[in-house]
Structures are given as structure tokens and as C-alpha cells.
């Protein structure tokens, strides 16, 4: 319908998550209205991120260079590791300012139905990191979903076998702050009861 | 709930198996957010009562969810969780139409409840007994009483998915050896309740697994991973 370069831009926008054909069209026309000084930095930023950002060789978090900022930070505790599914899971944990340890990003969660087996995740690298002996605790912070729980149980078994000196813990589970009790589902509420603490 | 796939910003696409409408696909909006009203209930292995809005598209939209059975205990045990996931995967692959199949629905509900209540039920033998019953519910149960090619009732020592079940020595071209123990296991698995799945040796279980897998592959064009 449009000139080929515009069609291409619309197609590329439409590939982004949450962007449909109509929104892609709107974004393409917005870009067309921008001056070159406003539009080209976007293209440049995409090029730069694709050329310079890779995975940290230790924890598989996003990194510019061989290691991420967290693995390079000497002030972070190296003897505690928090295991997450995706690099995006590191951000909310960092925002809490509660965690001063390091991370290990698995790259997903076990899901046999989707063909994701242990070999597809960075589990072997985790086991090697922990069995080196310098790690005293591994906090499993995979999502609280069926696949996340299955992954957590797998990690617990793996580390019990390969690195019995390290404690394996799981993030607590319970009610979100500000939530009404009447809307809580049974499993969340049940876990909240199991994890209750003295006041 | 058989399967849940991340979709968009905070939504999920759900693969459901229902009592009255067979396989149903639905989208649950915003359920990945921490504050979602029913996100916690829309996880695989939950048995739920849903209110679905049927729009113009293929997927319904979840508007309300109540838990019937959450199976919380099986989520705490790796073996039970693994077997429950395998059961859901089998139903997901074998029953892909909107045609209801109440025996299959009841079978899956019983299997999940059993795995939740009894940790010792999470065995390979029990998983195979479930699959045998699933074959029965799907209409693909192999012939086990007589040679499926000639009808002979003696010397049934092999299995042929193409022939449709056990076969005698005279008809065993293309079949694999099925010993008496495996044959007995398959018959007992069909006849006994899920909770009383028979025991068998590893070789017999391997043969049963192969017989089920080849039957499904040949007749239903479905490839299920073998049970470890």
C-alpha cells in the first residue's frame, strides 16, 4: 500500500511485542514526521545495542564486554548467588536494594511441553560456579509459575548432588503489599500461612 | 489447565481441557501482574471453574476464575510435578479438538488428584497406566486379548502398532517382542483403578512405553516423549 521503505518500517515495528499492524503504522508515520536529527538516534541506538551488548561470561546477564557490571563490582558478595530466569528479572531485584550478592541468569525455565530441557538452560554453568566451593548460598528466584517451580526443584536436586556445601533457598511467597485478602488465590494464601513469622 | 504461554505485556494464552467443550483456548489478560485478581489460579495443573467470554476470534477471554482443586502438594515434589506435567502434555497432544471427551477429562482430574495426594504414585509404572487409560478414552486402545491380525489367542509374544495390538508369531512382521510381563501389565493397567497401578520390571515398562508411543504415532499421528 505504501512505498517499499515505509512498508518495511511498518513490518519491522509490527514484529515488536505488543505492537499490532495499526500501531506499527502509527509509529512509522510518527518516525516519518521526525527530523533526521530526531529519528536517526533511534536507529543508531538499536544498532549500538545489537553490536555492543552480549551475555556476561560468568552469570549470563546482559553485558557490554565480557563481564556484566555486577560481576565486575568487587563490593558485591561473591559467595551468594541469586538465580533468575531472564536478564529482565535482575532489574526488579536490583530495585529492592535488598540484594548485595551476584546473579546467575538461566535463560528461561524448564518446560518439557515447549521442548525446553535442562541442557537448554545455563544450569551446568551454575553447578560449576557453585561446586567451585566459594558459594555458600544459592537463592532460587525463578518465577512462581509451574515451570518456575519445576526449575527450582531441579536446581535444588542438582546442587544437592554437585555442591552439597551450598545452601539452596527459594524466594518467599505470599501476599503482595496492598492486596486484599479476599482476592488472594488458595496457593498464594496457603504459602503465606506456611511462611508466617513472629511479630 | 494444560499449558500457559506468555503473551503480550502481561497476558497469558491458556490451553484448557474442559468437561463440556473439550479443548478450549483462552486469553487471560493482565494475569502476569502481581496484583492480578486470578492470575495465581491460571497456572497449569490447576482445576478451575472459569467464566469465558466468547468473542469473534479463536480465543475466549477469561473473565472470572474459581479454584476447584489447586493440587498444591504436587508442586512441592519434583517427581510428582514431572508426572503431572507429562499427564497434561499427553492430553494436550492427544485431545486437540473441541469435541468433549468426559472419560479423558475425568481421567486427567483423577491423575492430578492422585499425584497430589500420594507422593509414591509418581512412578513410571503409574504414568504408563495413565497413558494406557488415555488410549482407551481416545479410542486407540490396542487389542490385547487376541492376535490383532489373525485372532489367535495363544502365543502372543509381540506387539505391532500397525496391526493394532499384540500379534502371534505367524503375524509378527514389523512387530517388536513383548514379553508376558509387559502384556500382563498393559492388561492390568486398563482393568485396575489408577491408584492401583500394577508394578512391573524395567524391561516390561520399556516395552509398554514403546507400545503406547508407537500406537499413538501410527494411529493418532501424535509423538509423545517416552516416560523416563
Interface residues (C-beta under 8 A of the other chain):
Chain A: X17 X18 X112 X113 X114 X145 X146 X149 X150 X153 X154 X156 X157 X176 X178 X179 X183 X184 X185 X186 X187 X188 X190
Chain B: X3 X4 X5 X8 X9 X34 X35 X37 X38 X39 X40 X41 X43 X44 X45 X67 X70 X72 X75 X76 X77 X78 X81 X82 X85 X86 X88 X89 X92 X225
